[in-house]
Structures are given as C-alpha cells and as structure tokens.
Amino acid sequence: QVQLVESGGGLVQAGGSLRLSCAASRSIFVFRLMGWYRQAPGKERELVATMTSGGTTDYADFVKGRFTVSRDSAKNTVFLQMNSLKPEDTAVYYCYANEITFDYWGQGTRVTVSS
C-alpha cells in the first residue's frame, strides 16, 4: 500500500507564496503520473498540475505562470510551488499518483488565501 503525505499548507495573504510537499512511501518512479488536485468548498475536485515519470509537466490554465510542480526523486517527494496566490486558490490540495491500474491520494493539505 502506497502512502502519500502532504504538507506545507497554511494561511497566506493574496500575492504570497507557499510550497506544498508530497512524500511518497516508495520510489516515485513507479508512478506513471503524479500531481496535484484541489477542492474548494462547495466545488468539485479539479486538476491543478501533473508530472509524468519522464518529467513532462502540465498545468491547469488558472495556475499557469504561477504554480510549478517539481520533484526530488532521492526523497520520493513531489512539490508544488505556488506563487502570486489569489483568494480563489483557497482549497484543500491533494497529492495524486497513478500506477497504471490504481490511483493513490493523500489526505490533503488546506491552503487559505486571504484578500
């Protein structure tokens, strides 16, 4: 069983930055895809950013130019650097990993952006 543990959420003012971390309990190279989703109150979970095992990244339009996904394979950790945060970025952020036939999710970390 794979575990994904997020950290780094918190309260920040609009325009500020946060870096989320997702530590996996095994090598991240076994995952075809890793990334981040978020869910705001009263809304559906939505894709934020992904990274393939080969390092290709993809971003939702609403975070392009502001968020960056990266990884440290030696630490089995994926990061989400979030800059120029907006109040509408307020949500619970979830780490995600796909191992072909199975999806793994972290427990989520809450990000609150005040105006």
Buried (B, 14 or more C-beta within 10 A) or exposed (E): EBEBBBBBBEEBEEEBEBEBBBBBEEEBEEBEBBBBBBBBEEEEBEBBBBBBBEEEBBBBEEBEEBBBBBBEEEEBBBBBBBBEBBEEBBBBBBBBBBBEEEEBBBEBBEBBBEE
